[in-house]
Amino acid sequence: MKASDSTLRGVLAPVLTPFEADLSPSAPRFVRHCRALVAQGVGLAVFGTNSEGNSLSVAEKRALIDALVEAGLPPSRMMPGTGTCALPDTIELTRHAVRAGCAGVLMLPPFYYKAVSEEGLYRSFAAVIDAVADPRLRVYLYHIPPVAQVGIPLPLIERLLVHYPGVVAGLKDSSGDFAHTASVIEAFGAGGFDVFAGSETFLLQTLRAGGAGCISATANVNGGAIAASAARWQEPAAELRQSALDRVRAAFQKRPMIAAMKAAIASGAGDEGWCRVRPPLTELDAEARRGLDADLDAIGYARPTLAA
Amino acid sequence: MKASDSTLRGVLAPVLTPFEADLSPSAPRFVRHCRALVAQGVGLAVFGTNSEGNSLSVAEKRALIDALVEAGLPPSRMMPGTGTCALPDTIELTRHAVRAGCAGVLMLPPFYYKAVSEEGLYRSFAAVIDAVADPRLRVYLYHIPPVAQVGIPLPLIERLLVHYPGVVAGLKDSSGDFAHTASVIEAFGAGGFDVFAGSETFLLQTLRAGGAGCISATANVNGGAIAASAARWQEPAAELRQSALDRVRAAFQKRPMIAAMKAAIASGAGDEGWCRVRPPLTELDAEARRGLDADLDAIGYARPTLAA
C-alpha cells in the first residue's frame, strides 16, 4: 500500500469555534486554541461539524483562515471545511483556502437537497474543482450521513479519482461504521488516497487497515493523547492507549458534545467565554456541566489549558 | 376565526430560479416568470426549496430581489426564503428583504445540525428577529421535515407568538401531513396566524379549515388554475377543480419536480435555457422529458408561455 506524502496525515481536530459575547467569532481565542493543538501534533480541520462550521458565514470563515495565517500558524497543517449548500460559496471558500496555502480542504457535498443523484454529486464536486482550477488544491471528501444525510458513495469517489487524480486526495468517514471505512481503504487506499476515521474510536483499526489517521472532535480536548496513540500505533501498548482514549471520549459523548468540549476548555483555560455556542446549539446547563465535571474527574482527565 | 389582512394570503409559488449557461442566476428570465405569476394572481415565494434557494449565495439572492423590485414587481406580493444554516446569512438576507419592502419572509430553521433543542431553535429565530429589529418584519415559519429534517414544533410556534406577536405571522407546512396542518390552524389560526399548505393537494382542505392558502411548487406551472381554485373554494365546483389540479401535479411529481417544471417552461416559452439546474440537481434526460410531455399532453395541459 502506497502512503501519500501529505502533511495532513495523522490526527486532526475539527477545531471548536469560540465566540465573543455578541456571538461573532473570537479570533484571539481561536488562534490560541489552534496554536495549542499544533503544539500537540494535531492538525487543524477548521470549520468541520464540531466547529459549528455550517453556522458561520463565508466572510467569517475567510477572516478566521486569515487570522490563523497572520498569527503564523502553518497552512501545511490546515484542512478547512469548505463544502456548503451553495456552489458559489463552496467555490469562494475553497479558492480562499488554497490561496492561503492550506494543504487541503474537507468538502461536504451540498446537503440541503436529499436523495440527489450520483451524477448531481459528481457535478457538484467537479464544478468546484474546475472553478478553483489550482494545481495546489487537495480535496478530502466528507462522508457524514448521520448529519448531512447526503453521503459520498463509492462509485462517486471512483469517478472523481479518474477525472481528478491527485486533486481528490482522501476522505473523512463519519458514518460511524468501520466496515464502511475499511471498504473505502480497500478500494482506494493503495493509490495514496488518505482515509481518515471520523473519530478516534476507530483510530487503531483505521491505521491497521492502512488508513491515514482520524479527524475527531475530541482531538480538541484530548489531542496530545490521540496524537501519541496515532504515532505509536504499532507498539504493544496500543490497545491500552486506545482504551484510555475511549474513556475520555465517552465522558464527552454522553452530553451535547460541542457544548461539553467548550465547557472543558472554559474550565481549563479559566475563560467562561469559551462556553458560548451559536444557535441552534445551546451551552450545557449547570447540571449537565456538573455531571461532565464529575465524569472527567473520575477518569483523572486534565482539562486543556491552551498553553502551546 | 380572525383572518389576517396580509397581502400574501392565497396562492404563492416557490419561484423557479433560471440560470445562464455559466450557472449564474438569470435575472431577465426570473423577472419575466415572476411577472407572469403575479398576473395570474400568484405570489412570489422566491428562494424556496423548489427555487433551488439553498443552492444560491446570499449575494445572488440579494441581487435577484433587487432585480424584481427594479423591474416594478410588487414587494407586497413577495415572501422570499431567508432561512439558512448560518445566523449572519439569515440576518443579512432577512434585513435586505424587509428593506426592499417584502411583505414577509419564509424562514427555514438552521438545518445542518440535527436533533437540536426547542430552546436552540427559539434562539435561532429570536436572534434574527432581534437583529433585524424592524417593525415591518413578518416571519412565516417554514416546516419541511422531509427535506430540512429540522422541523418547527408547535410549542416553538407558541413561544415565538408570545414573544414576537405580529412579527411571527404564519407557517408553511410542507410535512405532507394534513392532520399536522389542521393542528397548527386549530392551535394558532384564530389569532390571525396564516397557515399555508405546502402543496395544492391540500388547498381545499386547508381553506376549509381556516388556513390562508398554499405555497406550492406547481404554482410555477399551473398558477392560474390554482389561484382560481383558491379564490372560488366555496363554490360547488370546487372538488372538480381540485381534481384537475391534482392531475397536473401528478404528472410533474412523477419526475424530479424542479427539473420537470423547468422543462415545461422551456417548452412553453421556447427557451431551452430554462432547463438548467444547479448541481446537485440534474436536468431531465431526453427519455424523462418525453415521458413528461406525453403525460402532460394526455391531460390537455397547456405549457406556460410566460406571457404576463
Interface residues (C-beta under 8 A of the other chain):
Chain A: L23 T49 N54 S55 L56 S57 V58 A59 E60 T84 C85 A86 L87 P88 D89 E92 P109 P110 F111 Y112 Y113 K114 V116 S117 E119 G120 L121 R123 S124 A127 P146 V147 A148 Q149 V150 R278 P279 P280 L281 T282
Chain B: L23 T49 N54 S55 L56 S57 V58 A59 E60 T84 C85 A86 L87 P88 D89 E92 P109 P110 F111 Y112 Y113 K114 V116 S117 E119 G120 L121 R123 S124 A127 P146 V147 A148 Q149 V150 R278 P279 P280 L281 T282
